[in-house]
Amino acid sequence: MIKTTTIGTPLGEMIAAATPEGICLLEFAEGKDLSADYKELSELLGSEVRKGWNWNLWKLRRQLKEYFRGKRKEFSLPLITKGTGFQEDCWNVLKRIPYGSTISYQKQAESLNNPEAVRAVAQSNSSNRIAIVIPCHRVIGSDGSLVGYGGGLKRKKWLIDHEKKYSGQAVDQDLFSN
């Protein structure tokens, strides 16, 4: 059974969904009809979607509170991230971006050894179903501009500034050079 609930945050309400195996959805609720997302999750996971709570949703709520207080820099939650192989590769890169840091879509594509795939990377990031925990907000334009965030650019800026405040890291840190 996929359970769904609403979690309040400083940036507005978020809709979360989880099975006993892990978190499968975390999206900002404002102005969104998530019925298509629920249908897709139901088909992907072969389970019904119903309102309610489970242990993974309780853990998510606690860890989000810690994150928004600046106390948590990494999430330790089981995640269910079903997608194409390319999408999953993109989401794995997102998970490696340290708290308080950003990279460009170009750097993300290069880290996948596919520097021409910038648009495909951006599209895969937009398919990320687990906002904040899989930090697609940490990806910016090559020129440093804030672009492309499903939660809106104001939220993206807030999240980047929040993490920068509590991390002390430079925003434009190059994560994939060595």
Beta strands, then each sheet from edge to edge (+ up, - down):
strand 1: 2-7
strand 2: 14-19
strand 3: 22-28
strand 4: 49-51
strand 5: 103-104
strand 6: 139-140
sheet 1: 3+ 2- 1+ 4+
sheet 2: 5+ 6+
end
